[in-house]
Structures are given as structure tokens and as C-alpha cells.
Amino acid sequence: MPGTPRVLRSPWLAAGALCAFATASVGLACCGAERSLDFMKYYAAIGTVGALGVACLIACLWTWRRPAALLLHLGFALVLGGWTYNELAGVPDGYLKLHAGRTGSVDGDFEFTLDKFVIDRWPDTGTVRQYTSHGRIGSEKVDISVNHPLVREGWWVYQSSFEEMENPHTGEPFYFTILQCVKDAGLPLVALGGALILLGALLVALGRGTRPACPRSRGTRDTTEVAGNRWAKTARGLYGLVFLGAVAMLVHRMMATGHPPLQNLYEFLMCMAALVPVLTFVSAKVDGQDTLLVDSLLLALVMIPVGFVMDGSVKRLMPALQSPFFVPHVGAYVLGYVLLVRAALGAGRRLVGAGFFLLTLGLVLGAAWGKVCWGHWWQFDPKEMWSLATWFVYAAYLHVRPRLSEKGDRMFLAVGAVMIVLTLTWINLSKVFTGMHSYA
């Protein structure tokens, strides 16, 4: 491929670079979980980000004729530039700790007076449903709660947490609210970069870049060859019953929990189990492939058994999860993971581009949700870092796919499936390496 950077001419060199990045990302994730990233941020982290940003800009010169690749490279360079600018020139976070009647200043730009702090609890479990600071800025009344920050004078003020104390005279509890104040100087660059990355991924899904015909996987047959087979009809009937059972279970789960069943790994895998039969039908229509055997094995040997091993106890949503981002963010990952794992097993290979777009959508929505909920769009959380490494694996695959042999294509997709499994594993490992996703 003339004009292609040397690192992308060899699929194995690209794969090796991706493995090195994945290893480094896990190391940074574990360091960040222990809060030891601060002392190295201005040296190793920013140096690495700067090098990656320059590499992305150079890559843009080689891909200016391919809109999808150009948008991905340029968008990622803008995201890195915005993050670096904020770390070097941004204002450090501040915190206000107030109780009712007290006033705090946000870096001298404005003052917030707390009138009342209210904790709303679930009536059946007594766990915290939401907590809100009711206050004033001058004569204007404002409310700040989880997922509902106050934006004023370039500052984002978040309901971070609260502290409960006991009145020594009456013995009754009283509360201090803890507000986090963030001024993200690089946010416009990051937002623009995220939009370009999402648009580039959409073009990939629509096939606007270099997209060779995917070889038909071994072990699959055209649907017309099996349509008249009596045993095939019986298998499809049983498969349909499994699908109806999975849907019924999800409906029951939603009625029991009172929210979409996407909170933990048990519900995540059950949603995957309900999606797979739908994708079996889509593969038959789009690819003309009969993927019943692969999909049924995926259900019977992986998703359903592993799902029932996980904790299936009913839990109420914590305040951070009560957000409009909850369903689209998690839902994009559910569908994207199903598509890409099936592709690794040889089913629905033409849907890899759609799976990559869904991974990108989940990543961008997760960053936006993190900004609205936690104050920052990236926290170097273990699961965040591993999800990013997984995204890079598939981005590299799409770059080198035109030069891959059929065997190399299968191997690259298998590596991506392993990365997805490890990403899901971080939901439980994050209880060991403390992170923002430990609640899952």
C-alpha cells in the first residue's frame, strides 16, 4: 500500500505495538487506581500523550484521501491535545464543604450559599437514591445533585459526596455537603475530537473506507441449503423458544428492579443472550450465512452459564447510574461486544464495522457521562483504560485488514474477542484495583 506508514505495512508489527499499548494501559490503570499517577503525570503520561498526538497528526498526512481514517486520526489528536492542554494550563479542582446557612466562594468568581441539603432514599431498601444541595447564587435559587452539575462562569460544580455527623447536643444527624469545582480548559477540543472520532467510526460502519470482501467462514452454509432440512427447522424452533425465554426473563428482571436490566455483569450477559438470536436472523439476511450453530454454542456454553455464576441479586440504582446516558452507553457496548465476539467465531464478519462504531459510541458516551457525573471525562480508571485498549485493537485491525491473510484476519479478531472478555473481567477486578466502576 504506497504511502502507508511503515508501522502499518506489517500486520504483525501493528499487532505487537497494540500489545505493548495494552500492557502500558493496564499499568497506568493500576497506578491510577492507587493515586500514584499524579507524580508521573507531567513526565511519563504527558510525554506519551504528546508522542501519540504527533503520530496521529502525521498519520493524517497519509490518510487525507480516506475520510474515515482521517477523521479518526484527527479526532484522536484533538482529544489528546485537549487533555494535555487542560493538564498543563487548567485550574486544579477545588472543593467546597458546607452545611446549611454557610457560603463558599468558587475561586472568587461567584459564591454559593447552601440553604438545605436533602437525602432521598429508596423506600424499600433505605439506600441512598439521590442527594441534593439546594442553595443560592445571589438571589437566584439553584439545585446541585448527582448527574446534574451547576455550570457557571466556566466552572462545573458537582455534587461529589456528603459527610454525616451527629449533633453533640441533640444527638440528631446533620450533614455537610461536599461540592467539587472543575474548570476544564481543554473541553472544547476534547468535545470536537470526540465528535470527529464518532463520525469516522460511522463512516467505517457504512463502508466508506477500504473494505475488502470478507471471506465466508468455514462451517457456515447458505440459508437456502438448510431451509428444507427437518432437523434444521426443529433446531430453529427450539432456538426461538430460547429467545422468547431470554426476553421473558429480561422483562421480569426489569419489573423486579424497576430499571433497564443493564446494571451488572449478570444483567449484561442476559441482554447479550437475548440479542444473539436476533443477530442470527440479521446474519442470514445480510451475509446469507446460517450462523445457528455458532450462536447457539455461544449461548449454551458461554453467556448463559457464565451469567448465572454472577451475582444476580436485585439492587437499586445508585445515584451515579440514574442518568439518561445509562441505557445508550451500556446498550452500545452490549450490542457491540456481541457483534465482535460473533465475528471472531466466524459469524457475521461483515458486521465488524458496525461493532467498531458501537464500541466508539459507547466510549464517547461514557466519556460524556463521566464529565457530567464525576467532573472529568477521563479518570484513568482500570476499566476505562482496558476499554480504550480494546478499542485500539479493533482500530488497528481496520487499518491493517486490507493486507491480512484469511488466517491473520481470524487471529486479529480472536485477539479482539479476548480483549472484550478481559474488559468484562475488569468489572470484578476493579473491586481489587479500586476504580470508578467498582459498583458494577
C-alpha positions as CSV (number, residue, x, y, z in Angstrom):
1,M,0.0,0.0,0.0
2,P,2.0,3.0,-1.2
3,G,2.3,5.9,1.2
4,T,1.3,3.9,4.2
5,P,3.4,4.4,7.4
6,R,5.9,1.7,8.0
7,V,4.2,0.6,11.2
8,L,1.0,-0.2,9.3
9,R,2.7,-2.1,6.5
10,S,3.3,-5.2,8.7
11,P,0.2,-6.5,10.5
12,W,2.4,-8.3,13.0
13,L,4.3,-5.1,13.8
14,A,1.0,-3.3,14.3
15,A,-0.3,-6.1,16.5
16,G,2.9,-6.0,18.6
17,A,2.6,-2.3,19.0
18,L,-1.0,-2.8,20.2
19,C,0.1,-5.4,22.7
20,A,2.7,-3.0,24.1
21,F,0.0,-0.3,24.4
22,A,-2.4,-2.7,26.1
23,T,0.2,-3.6,28.6
24,A,1.1,0.0,29.3
25,S,-2.6,0.9,29.7
26,V,-3.1,-1.7,32.4
27,G,0.0,-0.5,34.2
28,L,-1.3,3.1,34.1
29,A,-4.8,1.9,35.2
30,C,-3.4,0.1,38.2
31,C,-1.2,3.1,39.1
32,G,-4.1,5.5,38.6
33,A,-6.2,3.3,40.9
34,E,-3.7,3.8,43.7
35,R,-3.5,7.6,43.0
36,S,0.2,7.3,42.1
37,L,-0.4,8.7,38.7
38,D,-0.1,12.3,39.9
39,F,3.6,12.4,40.4
40,M,4.3,10.9,36.9
41,K,1.6,12.8,35.0
42,Y,3.7,15.7,33.8
43,Y,6.6,13.4,32.8
44,A,5.6,9.9,31.5
45,A,1.9,10.5,30.9
46,I,2.1,13.8,29.1
47,G,5.2,12.7,27.2
48,T,3.4,9.6,25.9
49,V,0.3,11.5,25.0
50,G,2.3,14.1,23.2
51,A,4.1,11.5,21.2
52,L,0.8,9.8,20.3
53,G,-0.7,13.1,19.3
54,V,2.2,13.9,16.9
55,A,1.9,10.3,15.5
56,C,-1.9,10.9,14.9
57,L,-1.2,14.2,13.1
58,I,1.5,12.5,10.9
59,A,-0.9,9.7,10.2
60,C,-3.4,12.3,8.9
61,L,-1.0,13.2,6.1
62,W,-1.1,9.6,4.9
63,T,-4.8,9.2,5.1
64,W,-6.2,12.5,3.9
65,R,-7.8,10.7,0.9
66,R,-9.6,8.3,3.2
67,P,-12.3,10.3,5.2
68,A,-12.9,7.6,7.8
69,A,-9.3,7.1,8.8
70,L,-8.6,10.9,8.6
71,L,-11.4,11.7,11.0
72,L,-10.3,9.0,13.4
73,H,-6.7,10.3,13.5
74,L,-7.6,13.9,13.6
75,G,-10.2,13.4,16.3
76,F,-7.9,11.4,18.5
77,A,-5.2,14.0,18.1
78,L,-7.6,16.7,19.2
79,V,-8.7,14.7,22.2
80,L,-5.1,14.2,23.3
81,G,-4.3,17.8,22.7
82,G,-7.3,18.9,24.8
83,W,-6.3,16.6,27.7
84,T,-2.7,17.8,27.6
85,Y,-3.7,21.4,27.5
86,N,-6.0,21.0,30.5
87,E,-3.3,19.2,32.5
88,L,-0.7,21.9,31.8
89,A,-2.8,25.1,31.7
90,G,-6.0,24.1,33.5
91,V,-7.1,25.2,37.0
92,P,-6.8,22.5,39.7
93,D,-10.0,21.1,41.1
94,G,-11.4,22.8,44.2
95,Y,-13.9,21.6,46.8
96,L,-16.5,23.3,49.0
97,K,-17.6,21.7,52.3
98,L,-20.7,23.4,53.6
99,H,-23.6,22.9,55.9
100,A,-26.9,24.8,55.8
101,G,-26.5,28.5,56.1
102,R,-22.9,28.6,55.1
103,T,-21.4,30.3,51.9
104,G,-18.4,29.2,49.9
105,S,-16.6,31.0,47.1
106,V,-15.7,29.3,43.8
107,D,-12.3,30.8,43.1
108,G,-13.6,34.3,43.6
109,D,-15.8,34.1,40.5
110,F,-19.1,33.6,42.4
111,E,-20.4,32.5,45.8
112,F,-22.7,29.6,46.6
113,T,-24.9,29.7,49.7
114,L,-26.3,26.3,50.9
115,D,-29.9,26.6,52.1
116,K,-30.6,22.9,52.6
117,F,-29.1,19.5,51.9
118,V,-31.6,16.7,51.2
119,I,-31.0,13.0,51.0
120,D,-33.6,10.9,49.1
121,R,-33.7,7.2,50.0
122,W,-35.3,4.2,48.4
123,P,-38.3,3.3,50.5
124,D,-37.8,-0.5,50.3
125,T,-34.1,-0.7,51.0
126,G,-33.2,2.5,52.7
127,T,-30.2,3.0,50.4
128,V,-29.4,6.5,49.0
129,R,-31.4,7.3,45.9
130,Q,-30.1,10.8,45.4
131,Y,-28.7,13.7,47.4
132,T,-29.2,17.3,46.5
133,S,-27.8,20.7,47.6
134,H,-30.4,23.4,47.5
135,G,-28.8,26.9,47.5
136,R,-28.5,30.3,46.1
137,I,-26.1,32.3,43.9
138,G,-27.0,35.9,44.8
139,S,-30.8,35.9,44.7
140,E,-31.0,33.0,42.1
141,K,-32.0,29.6,43.5
142,V,-30.1,26.6,42.2
143,D,-30.0,22.9,42.9
144,I,-26.9,20.6,42.5
145,S,-27.3,16.8,42.5
146,V,-25.5,13.8,41.1
147,N,-25.6,13.9,37.3
148,H,-27.0,17.5,37.5
149,P,-24.0,19.8,37.9
150,L,-24.1,23.6,38.0
151,V,-22.3,25.3,35.1
152,R,-21.4,28.9,35.8
153,E,-18.6,31.3,34.8
154,G,-16.7,28.5,33.1
155,W,-16.9,26.3,36.3
156,W,-18.7,23.0,36.7
157,V,-19.9,22.4,40.2
158,Y,-20.7,18.8,41.1
159,Q,-22.4,17.1,44.0
160,S,-19.4,15.0,44.9
161,S,-20.4,13.4,48.2
162,F,-21.6,14.3,51.7
163,E,-20.5,13.8,55.3
164,E,-22.8,12.8,58.1
165,M,-22.1,14.0,61.7
166,E,-24.0,13.8,65.0
167,N,-25.1,16.9,66.8
168,P,-23.5,16.6,70.3
169,H,-26.3,18.4,72.0
170,T,-29.4,16.7,70.4
171,G,-27.9,13.5,69.1
172,E,-29.6,14.1,65.7
173,P,-27.6,13.8,62.5
174,F,-26.6,16.8,60.4
175,Y,-24.8,16.8,57.1
176,F,-22.1,18.6,55.3
177,T,-22.3,18.7,51.5
178,I,-19.1,18.3,49.5
179,L,-19.1,20.1,46.2
180,Q,-16.4,19.6,43.5
181,C,-15.5,22.6,41.4
182,V,-13.9,21.9,38.0
183,K,-12.7,24.2,35.2
184,D,-11.8,22.2,32.2
185,A,-9.9,24.4,29.8
186,G,-9.4,21.7,27.1
187,L,-13.0,20.6,27.0
188,P,-13.9,22.3,23.6
189,L,-11.0,20.5,21.9
190,V,-12.0,17.2,23.5
191,A,-15.6,17.6,22.5
192,L,-14.7,18.3,18.9
193,G,-12.3,15.4,18.8
194,G,-14.9,13.0,20.2
195,A,-17.4,14.1,17.6
196,L,-14.9,13.6,14.8
197,I,-14.0,10.1,16.1
198,L,-17.6,9.1,16.2
199,L,-18.2,10.4,12.7
200,G,-15.1,8.5,11.5
201,A,-16.4,5.3,13.1
202,L,-19.8,5.8,11.5
203,L,-18.1,6.1,8.0
204,V,-16.3,2.8,8.8
205,A,-19.6,1.1,9.6
206,L,-21.1,2.5,6.4
207,G,-18.1,1.1,4.4
208,R,-16.8,4.4,3.2
209,G,-13.2,3.4,3.7
210,T,-11.1,0.5,2.3
211,R,-13.3,-2.5,3.0
212,P,-12.4,-5.8,1.2
213,A,-15.0,-8.6,0.9
214,C,-14.9,-10.7,4.0
215,P,-14.2,-14.4,3.3
216,R,-17.0,-16.7,4.1
217,S,-16.2,-18.5,7.3
218,R,-15.8,-22.3,7.4
219,G,-18.6,-24.2,8.9
220,T,-21.3,-21.9,7.6
221,R,-23.8,-22.6,4.8
222,D,-26.2,-20.6,2.8
223,T,-29.6,-20.4,4.5
224,T,-31.2,-21.8,1.3
225,E,-29.2,-25.0,1.7
226,V,-30.7,-25.8,5.1
227,A,-34.2,-24.3,4.8
228,G,-35.8,-27.5,3.9
229,N,-33.9,-29.7,6.4
230,R,-36.3,-31.1,9.0
231,W,-33.8,-31.1,11.8
232,A,-32.8,-27.6,11.0
233,K,-36.4,-26.5,11.3
234,T,-36.6,-28.2,14.7
235,A,-33.4,-26.6,15.9
236,R,-34.6,-23.2,14.8
237,G,-37.9,-23.8,16.7
238,L,-36.0,-24.6,19.9
239,Y,-33.8,-21.6,19.3
240,G,-36.8,-19.4,19.0
241,L,-38.1,-20.7,22.4
242,V,-34.7,-19.9,24.0
243,F,-35.0,-16.4,22.6
244,L,-38.6,-16.0,24.0
245,G,-37.4,-17.3,27.3
246,A,-34.5,-14.8,27.4
247,V,-36.8,-11.9,26.6
248,A,-39.3,-13.0,29.2
249,M,-36.5,-13.2,31.8
250,L,-35.4,-9.7,30.9
251,V,-38.9,-8.3,31.2
252,H,-39.3,-10.0,34.6
253,R,-36.0,-8.6,35.7
254,M,-36.9,-5.1,34.7
255,M,-40.2,-5.3,36.6
256,A,-38.3,-6.6,39.7
257,T,-35.6,-3.9,39.6
258,G,-37.6,-1.0,38.3
259,H,-34.9,-0.1,35.7
260,P,-33.5,-1.5,32.5
261,P,-31.5,-4.7,33.2
262,L,-28.0,-3.3,32.5
263,Q,-26.6,-2.7,35.9
264,N,-24.2,-5.5,36.5
265,L,-22.5,-8.4,34.6
266,Y,-25.3,-10.8,35.3
267,E,-27.8,-8.5,33.5
268,F,-25.2,-7.6,30.9
269,L,-24.8,-11.2,29.8
270,M,-28.6,-11.8,29.9
271,C,-29.1,-8.9,27.5
272,M,-26.4,-10.4,25.2
273,A,-28.2,-13.8,25.3
274,A,-31.4,-12.1,24.1
275,L,-29.6,-10.2,21.3
276,V,-27.8,-13.2,19.8
277,P,-30.9,-14.8,18.2
278,V,-31.8,-11.5,16.7
279,L,-28.3,-11.3,15.2
280,T,-28.6,-14.8,13.8
281,F,-31.5,-13.6,11.7
282,V,-29.6,-10.4,10.7
283,S,-26.6,-12.5,9.6
284,A,-28.9,-14.7,7.4
285,K,-30.3,-11.6,5.7
286,V,-27.1,-9.5,5.4
287,D,-24.4,-12.2,4.9
288,G,-26.6,-15.0,3.6
289,Q,-25.0,-17.2,6.3
290,D,-26.5,-19.8,8.6
291,T,-24.9,-19.0,12.0
292,L,-27.3,-21.0,14.1
293,L,-24.6,-23.5,15.3
294,V,-22.1,-20.8,16.3
295,D,-24.7,-18.6,18.0
296,S,-26.3,-21.5,19.9
297,L,-23.0,-22.7,21.2
298,L,-22.1,-19.1,22.2
299,L,-25.4,-19.0,24.2
300,A,-25.2,-22.5,25.7
301,L,-21.5,-22.7,26.6
302,V,-20.6,-19.1,27.4
303,M,-23.3,-16.4,28.1
304,I,-26.0,-18.3,30.0
305,P,-23.7,-20.4,32.2
306,V,-21.3,-17.5,33.0
307,G,-24.3,-15.2,33.6
308,F,-25.8,-17.5,36.2
309,V,-22.4,-17.7,38.0
310,M,-22.5,-14.0,38.6
311,D,-24.3,-12.2,41.4
312,G,-27.9,-12.0,40.3
313,S,-29.3,-10.3,43.4
314,V,-31.7,-7.4,42.8
315,K,-30.2,-4.0,43.6
316,R,-31.4,-0.4,43.3
317,L,-29.6,2.0,41.1
318,M,-27.1,4.2,42.9
319,P,-27.3,8.0,42.2
320,A,-24.5,7.9,39.5
321,L,-26.4,5.4,37.4
322,Q,-29.6,7.4,37.3
323,S,-28.7,9.2,34.1
324,P,-30.0,9.4,30.5
325,F,-26.6,8.1,29.5
326,F,-27.1,4.8,31.3
327,V,-29.1,2.8,28.7
328,P,-27.4,4.1,25.5
329,H,-23.8,3.8,26.9
330,V,-24.2,0.3,28.3
331,G,-26.5,-0.8,25.4
332,A,-24.0,0.3,22.8
333,Y,-21.4,-1.9,24.5
334,V,-23.7,-4.9,24.8
335,L,-24.6,-4.9,21.1
336,G,-21.0,-4.0,20.0
337,Y,-19.5,-6.8,22.1
338,V,-22.0,-9.4,20.7
339,L,-21.2,-8.4,17.1
340,L,-17.5,-8.6,17.6
341,V,-17.4,-11.8,19.6
342,R,-19.6,-13.5,16.9
343,A,-17.2,-12.2,14.2
344,A,-14.3,-13.9,16.0
345,L,-16.3,-17.1,15.9
346,G,-16.9,-16.7,12.2
347,A,-20.4,-15.4,12.3
348,G,-21.5,-12.1,10.7
349,R,-18.0,-10.9,9.7
350,R,-19.3,-8.0,7.7
351,L,-20.7,-6.5,10.9
352,V,-17.3,-5.8,12.3
353,G,-17.5,-2.2,11.1
354,A,-20.9,-1.8,12.9
355,G,-19.4,-3.4,16.0
356,F,-16.5,-0.9,16.0
357,F,-18.9,2.0,15.6
358,L,-20.8,0.8,18.7
359,L,-17.6,0.5,20.7
360,T,-16.8,4.1,19.7
361,L,-20.3,5.2,20.6
362,G,-20.1,3.5,24.0
363,L,-16.6,5.1,24.6
364,V,-17.7,8.6,23.6
365,L,-21.0,8.4,25.6
366,G,-19.1,7.1,28.6
367,A,-16.7,10.0,28.5
368,A,-19.6,12.5,28.2
369,W,-21.3,10.7,31.2
370,G,-18.1,10.8,33.2
371,K,-17.9,14.6,32.6
372,V,-21.5,15.2,33.7
373,C,-21.3,12.8,36.7
374,W,-17.8,12.8,38.0
375,G,-16.3,16.1,36.8
376,H,-13.8,14.6,34.3
377,W,-14.3,12.8,31.1
378,W,-11.4,10.5,31.8
379,Q,-10.3,9.2,35.2
380,F,-7.6,6.6,34.3
381,D,-9.9,4.0,35.8
382,P,-8.9,0.4,35.2
383,K,-12.0,-0.5,33.2
384,E,-11.7,2.8,31.2
385,M,-8.1,2.0,30.2
386,W,-8.9,-1.6,29.2
387,S,-11.9,-0.5,27.2
388,L,-9.7,2.0,25.4
389,A,-7.1,-0.7,24.7
390,T,-9.8,-2.9,23.3
391,W,-11.0,-0.1,21.0
392,F,-7.4,0.4,19.8
393,V,-7.2,-3.3,18.9
394,Y,-10.1,-3.0,16.5
395,A,-8.9,0.3,15.2
396,A,-5.6,-1.3,14.3
397,Y,-7.5,-4.2,12.8
398,L,-9.4,-1.9,10.5
399,H,-6.2,-0.2,9.5
400,V,-4.3,-3.4,8.5
401,R,-7.3,-5.5,7.3
402,P,-6.6,-4.9,3.6
403,R,-3.2,-6.6,4.0
404,L,-4.3,-9.5,6.2
405,S,-4.5,-13.1,5.0
406,E,-7.6,-15.1,6.0
407,K,-5.6,-16.7,8.8
408,G,-4.3,-13.3,10.0
409,D,-7.8,-11.9,9.9
410,R,-9.1,-14.7,12.1
411,M,-6.2,-14.3,14.6
412,F,-6.7,-10.5,14.9
413,L,-10.5,-10.9,15.5
414,A,-9.7,-13.6,18.1
415,V,-7.3,-11.2,19.9
416,G,-10.1,-8.6,19.9
417,A,-12.6,-11.1,21.4
418,V,-10.1,-11.9,24.2
419,M,-9.8,-8.2,24.9
420,I,-13.5,-8.0,25.2
421,V,-13.6,-10.8,27.7
422,L,-10.9,-9.1,29.7
423,T,-12.7,-5.8,29.6
424,L,-15.8,-7.5,31.2
425,T,-13.5,-9.2,33.7
426,W,-12.4,-5.7,34.9
427,I,-15.9,-5.2,36.3
428,N,-14.9,-7.7,39.1
429,L,-11.2,-6.9,39.2
430,S,-12.0,-3.3,39.8
431,K,-13.0,-4.4,43.3
432,V,-9.4,-5.3,43.8
433,F,-7.9,-2.3,41.9
434,T,-10.3,0.4,43.3
435,G,-11.8,2.5,40.5
436,M,-14.8,4.4,39.4
437,H,-16.5,1.2,38.1
438,S,-16.2,-0.7,41.4
439,Y,-20.0,-0.5,41.9
440,A,-20.7,-2.8,38.9
